Amino acid sequence: MPAQMKHNTLIYEGCNHLRYRLLLSTLSGKSVKITDIRSDNDDPGLREFEISFVRLLDKLTNGSRIHINATGTDLHYIPGLLVGDSVEHECSTQRGISYYLEAVMALAPFCKKPVEITLKGVTNNTLDPSIDRVKASGIPILKRFLLGDDDIQLTIKKRGAPPLGGGEIHFKCPVNKALKSVQFLDNGMVSRIRGTACSIRVSPAIANRMVDSAKGIVLNFIPDIYIHTDQSRGAASGKSPGFGITLTAESTTGVFLSGEACSLLMTTGSLPCVPEDIGKEAAMKLLDEIYRGGCVDSVFQSMTALFMALGKKDVCKICVGPLSQTMIQFLRDLKDFFGITFKIENVKEDDDSIVAIQDQVILTCVGIGYTNLSRRTL
């Protein structure tokens, strides 16, 4: 439902897009109230992973006020000042670490102190992008908008699969005074494909089987392929068994597009996962992502739009693939919190183009000139 404004507080209804609305509230300084959270559900109110996300925002800020009613169906969030610094957070195993990390990546450049955060939980699952995908396709987007990107680091300390997790990652990001304005319209041609196949508390042969299956498909597309196998053992293998593979295509213009697949939750009575099927699924998803085109991985469209909106007061223009439903709602929420509107236009097909362009669009906006007032300047 569209937002309502009452006493300088934006009011939304329902649990959809809760994470992004809390993120935008923190950046804009506007308080937000979310009502009727799963009120018609047999188990109403906030879930464990949503409460864990709110706690993470509280750790990154100073002075935030959070009010949750007795049933957990109403949340009133009044944001404080972004502080950052060294943080350690135990994520809910209901969602992947990347569910939390994406928000940290959006907030880190505007904190008072450089962010060094350790997140613990699930690194590979079927609900959220894997940490490998964030590292391969998400970090390059962040680097493209920051003025100094040398100190951005994402390290996978341990891998963890659901239901018990046990994974651990370390993310480091410097503070920035402001973001750059970016014009990125040429997605180029795919020059190589790289990937990581991980096996967690299972036979190392499973990773090799996924690699062989994936290569059998993508070798028909391009010959320059290398897939690394990461076989987690001992203390670095988390608490539950699982396996997955992430493939990333790099273009001649520095575009990174990814496709991935992960084994289903391994529980008693569950259907077995065949490594060959996982490898094939990841390869097909990568080819689909390449076909969608654009200069941004579809998973990180919302983060890209946010950085465009917060950039300098200059024209920012980026070509992306077909807009996801999450992205469409995020653009509406951006207008509610920052009053910024994007111009969306379809990409024109070149006369001498062989392959038709599949619903690619060009996003254009003028940044609001968001400035990190907490950053000390010499």
C-alpha positions in Angstrom: 0.0 0.0 0.0 1.2 3.6 -0.6 2.7 5.4 2.3 0.8 7.8 4.6 2.4 10.7 6.5 1.3 11.5 10.0 3.3 13.6 12.5 6.4 13.5 10.2 6.3 9.7 10.3 5.9 7.6 7.2 3.3 4.8 7.7 3.3 1.5 5.8 1.2 -1.6 6.1 2.4 -5.2 5.9 5.7 -6.9 6.1 6.8 -6.6 2.5 9.9 -4.6 1.8 10.4 -4.0 5.6 14.2 -4.3 5.3 14.5 -1.6 2.6 12.1 0.8 4.4 14.1 0.6 7.6 17.3 1.1 5.6 15.8 4.2 3.8 14.6 5.5 7.2 18.1 5.3 8.7 19.6 7.2 5.7 17.0 9.8 5.4 16.5 10.4 9.2 12.7 10.1 8.8 10.9 7.9 11.3 8.8 5.0 9.9 5.9 3.1 11.3 4.9 -0.3 9.9 1.6 -1.7 10.9 -0.4 -5.0 10.4 2.7 -7.1 10.1 1.3 -10.5 9.2 -1.8 -9.7 11.3 -4.0 -12.2 9.4 -1.4 -15.0 9.8 -1.7 -17.9 12.2 1.6 -16.8 13.6 1.4 -13.0 13.5 4.1 -10.4 14.0 7.8 -10.0 13.2 9.9 -13.0 12.4 13.2 -13.8 14.1 15.3 -12.6 11.1 13.5 -9.3 11.0 14.1 -8.6 14.7 17.7 -9.6 14.2 17.9 -7.0 11.4 16.5 -4.3 13.6 19.1 -5.1 16.2 21.8 -4.8 13.6 20.6 -1.3 12.7 20.6 -0.4 16.4 24.3 -1.5 16.6 25.3 0.6 13.6 23.5 3.7 14.9 23.5 5.8 18.1 20.2 7.0 19.6 17.8 4.9 17.5 14.4 4.3 19.2 12.5 1.2 18.4 9.0 0.4 19.6 7.3 -3.0 19.0 3.9 -3.8 20.3 3.1 -6.8 22.4 2.0 -9.0 19.4 4.9 -7.8 17.2 2.5 -6.6 14.5 3.4 -2.9 14.8 6.9 -1.5 14.5 7.8 2.2 15.0 11.4 3.0 14.1 13.0 6.4 14.9 16.5 6.4 13.4 19.6 7.7 15.2 23.0 8.8 13.9 25.1 6.4 11.9 28.2 5.5 13.8 29.6 2.3 12.4 33.0 1.2 13.9 33.7 -2.4 14.8 30.6 -4.5 15.1 29.9 -8.2 15.6 26.4 -9.6 14.9 24.9 -13.1 15.1 22.4 -13.3 12.2 19.3 -15.3 12.3 19.7 -18.7 10.5 16.3 -18.2 8.9 18.0 -15.9 6.3 21.4 -15.7 4.7 24.2 -13.4 5.9 23.8 -11.4 2.6 20.3 -10.3 3.8 22.1 -8.3 6.4 25.3 -7.5 4.5 23.5 -5.7 1.7 22.1 -3.2 4.2 25.6 -2.8 5.8 27.1 -2.1 2.4 24.5 0.7 1.8 25.1 2.3 5.2 28.9 1.9 5.6 30.0 4.8 3.4 28.0 7.3 5.5 29.0 6.2 9.0 31.0 8.3 11.4 33.8 5.7 11.7 35.0 3.1 9.1 33.0 -0.1 9.4 34.6 -3.4 10.3 31.8 -5.9 10.8 31.8 -9.6 11.5 28.5 -11.4 10.6 27.8 -15.0 11.7 25.2 -17.3 10.3 24.3 -18.9 6.9 26.5 -18.1 4.0 24.8 -20.3 1.3 21.1 -20.9 1.1 18.2 -20.9 -1.5 16.5 -17.7 -0.2 19.3 -15.1 -0.5 22.3 -14.4 -2.7 25.4 -16.3 -1.6 28.3 -14.5 -0.1 30.3 -15.4 -3.3 27.7 -13.6 -5.4 27.9 -10.5 -3.2 31.7 -10.6 -3.4 31.8 -11.1 -7.2 28.9 -8.8 -8.3 27.9 -6.6 -5.4 31.3 -5.3 -4.2 32.2 -4.0 -7.7 29.0 -1.9 -7.7 29.9 -0.4 -4.3 33.5 0.4 -5.6 32.1 2.1 -8.7 30.3 4.7 -6.6 32.9 5.3 -3.8 35.7 7.8 -4.2 38.3 5.6 -2.5 37.7 1.8 -2.9 41.1 0.4 -1.9 40.1 -0.5 1.6 36.9 -2.4 0.8 37.3 -6.0 1.8 35.0 -9.0 2.1 36.5 -12.1 3.6 34.8 -15.4 4.1 36.2 -16.9 7.3 33.8 -19.9 7.6 31.0 -21.3 5.5 27.6 -22.2 6.9 24.6 -24.0 5.5 21.1 -24.1 6.9 19.6 -25.0 9.3 22.3 -24.4 11.9 24.6 -22.0 10.0 28.0 -21.6 11.6 29.4 -19.4 8.8 31.3 -16.2 9.4 32.3 -13.3 7.2 34.3 -10.1 7.7 33.4 -6.8 5.9 35.5 -3.7 5.9 34.6 -0.4 4.3 35.9 3.2 4.7 33.8 6.2 5.2 33.2 8.6 2.2 32.3 12.3 2.1 30.0 11.8 -0.9 29.3 9.4 -3.8 30.3 9.7 -7.4 27.9 10.3 -10.2 28.1 7.4 -12.6 27.2 7.0 -16.2 27.3 3.3 -17.2 25.5 2.3 -20.3 27.8 -0.1 -22.2 27.6 -3.6 -20.8 30.1 -4.9 -23.4 30.7 -8.5 -24.3 31.3 -11.4 -21.9 35.1 -12.0 -21.9 35.4 -14.7 -19.2 33.5 -16.7 -16.6 34.8 -17.4 -13.1 33.1 -19.3 -10.3 33.3 -21.0 -6.9 31.9 -24.4 -6.0 31.7 -25.0 -2.3 31.1 -28.2 -0.4 30.3 -27.9 3.3 30.6 -31.0 5.5 30.1 -33.3 2.5 32.4 -35.3 0.2 34.9 -33.1 -1.8 33.9 -35.0 -4.9 30.5 -33.2 -4.9 32.2 -29.9 -5.7 34.0 -31.4 -8.7 30.7 -33.0 -9.9 29.0 -29.5 -9.9 32.0 -28.0 -11.7 31.9 -30.6 -14.5 28.1 -30.2 -14.9 28.3 -26.4 -15.1 31.2 -26.5 -17.5 29.3 -28.8 -19.8 26.8 -26.0 -20.4 28.8 -22.8 -20.4 31.6 -24.1 -22.5 29.1 -23.9 -25.4 29.0 -20.2 -24.7 32.6 -19.2 -24.0 35.9 -21.1 -23.6 37.6 -18.9 -20.9 36.2 -20.6 -17.8 37.7 -21.3 -14.4 35.7 -22.6 -11.4 37.4 -22.8 -8.0 36.5 -25.5 -5.6 36.2 -24.6 -1.9 36.0 -27.7 0.3 35.3 -26.5 3.8 36.6 -28.9 6.5 37.0 -28.9 10.3 36.4 -25.6 12.1 35.7 -23.7 8.8 32.9 -26.0 7.7 30.0 -24.6 9.8 27.4 -26.8 11.6 25.3 -28.2 8.8 26.0 -30.1 5.5 25.4 -28.4 2.1 26.8 -27.5 -1.2 26.4 -24.9 -3.9 28.0 -23.1 -6.9 28.2 -19.5 -8.0 29.2 -18.5 -11.5 30.1 -14.9 -12.6 30.5 -13.6 -16.1 32.8 -10.6 -16.5 32.4 -8.3 -19.6 34.9 -6.2 -21.5 33.5 -3.1 -19.8 33.7 -4.3 -16.2 30.2 -5.7 -15.8 29.8 -8.6 -13.4 26.7 -10.8 -13.7 26.1 -13.9 -11.6 24.0 -17.1 -11.5 24.0 -19.6 -8.6 22.3 -22.6 -7.2 22.5 -24.2 -3.7 21.4 -27.6 -2.3 18.1 -27.7 -0.5 17.8 -27.9 3.3 19.2 -31.3 4.3 16.6 -32.7 6.7 15.4 -36.2 7.5 13.0 -37.3 4.8 14.0 -34.6 2.3 14.5 -35.4 -1.4 18.2 -35.9 -2.3 20.0 -33.1 -4.2 22.1 -34.2 -7.2 25.3 -32.2 -7.6 24.9 -32.4 -11.4 21.5 -30.8 -11.2 22.8 -27.9 -9.0 25.7 -27.3 -11.5 23.3 -27.2 -14.4 20.8 -24.9 -12.6 23.6 -22.4 -11.8 24.8 -22.4 -15.4 21.3 -21.8 -16.8 20.7 -19.0 -14.3 23.9 -17.4 -15.4 23.0 -17.6 -19.1 19.6 -16.1 -18.2 21.2 -13.2 -16.4 23.5 -12.6 -19.4 20.4 -12.6 -21.6 18.7 -10.1 -19.4 21.7 -7.9 -19.9 22.3 -4.5 -18.3 25.3 -3.2 -16.4 24.1 -4.4 -13.0 23.3 -7.9 -11.6 19.6 -8.1 -11.1 20.0 -8.9 -7.4 21.7 -5.6 -6.8 19.4 -3.3 -8.7 18.0 -1.7 -5.6 21.4 -1.0 -4.1 22.4 0.6 -7.4 19.3 2.8 -7.5 20.0 3.9 -3.9 23.6 5.0 -4.7 22.4 6.8 -7.8 19.8 8.8 -5.7 22.4 9.7 -3.0 25.1 10.8 -5.5 26.2 14.3 -6.3 23.8 16.8 -7.8 24.6 15.6 -11.3 23.0 13.4 -13.9 23.5 9.7 -13.1 22.6 7.2 -15.8 22.8 3.4 -15.7 21.5 0.6 -18.0 19.9 -2.3 -16.2 18.0 -5.4 -17.2 14.2 -5.8 -16.8 13.1 -4.3 -13.4 12.3 -6.8 -10.7 9.1 -6.3 -8.6 11.4 -5.5 -5.6 13.1 -2.8 -7.6 9.8 -1.2 -8.7 8.6 -0.9 -5.1 12.0 0.3 -4.0 11.8 3.2 -6.5 8.4 4.1 -5.0 9.8 4.0 -1.5 12.8 6.2 -2.6 10.3 8.9 -3.7 8.6 8.7 -0.3 11.8 9.1 1.7 13.9 11.3 -0.5 11.4 12.9 -2.9 13.5 11.7 -5.9 12.0 10.4 -9.2 13.8 8.3 -11.8 13.3 8.6 -15.5 12.9 5.1 -17.0 13.2 4.6 -20.7 13.5 1.5 -22.8 16.8 0.8 -24.6 16.6 1.3 -28.3 17.6 -1.6 -30.4 20.5 -0.9 -32.8 19.8 -1.3 -36.5 22.8 -3.7 -36.9 22.1 -5.7 -33.7 21.6 -9.4 -34.2 20.0 -10.3 -30.8 16.9 -8.4 -29.7 17.3 -6.5 -26.4 15.1 -8.1 -23.8 13.3 -5.2 -21.9 16.5 -3.4 -20.9 15.9 0.0 -19.4 18.0 3.1 -18.8 17.6 4.6 -15.3 18.3 8.3 -15.1 18.2 10.6 -12.1 19.8 13.7 -10.6 21.4 12.9 -7.2 20.3 14.7 -4.1 23.9 15.4 -3.1 23.8 13.3 0.1 26.8 14.2 2.2 28.4 12.4 5.1 28.6 15.2 7.7 30.2 12.9 10.3 33.3 12.4 8.2 36.2 14.4 9.4 38.0 16.5 6.8 41.5 17.9 6.9 
